[in-house]
């Protein structure tokens, strides 16, 4: 990748592609969402934060993510149902679910029964664990751009 780097990329020991990668974060706990959004942004990702699946729907109407990080237990539409909608619209978008609720397993099983397989992480998630998971997911289809041996 030639040209100048974005402000987020300067000074960070991150792969060049990171600044080009768009991540949608959907989490109804605003403190968690905003904190994780700042961490991801400071690591060079282009971030959009939504506090509900409905707000995220408005975001994806105008912006296509490479990865969506979704809380399972959201008000109204849950994160798994939103993930199904998202994958239908953006087949190449990776989905990473996270939840602190034991009841999420029932929703995950329902999705599996319907042919949907998503990765899920248990809350709380340490930021370095989340960053490693993100890097791994994005590198699955983008290994030509990743210089850290994905």
Secondary structure, DSSP 4 states (H G I P E B T S, - for coil): --SPPPTTTTT----GGGGG-EEEEE-SSHHHHHHHHHHHHHTT-EEEEESSHHHHHHHHTT---SEEEEESS-SSS-HHHHHHHHHHH-TT-EEEEEES-TTHHHHHHHHHHTT---EEEESS--HHHHHHHHHHHHHHHHTTT--S--
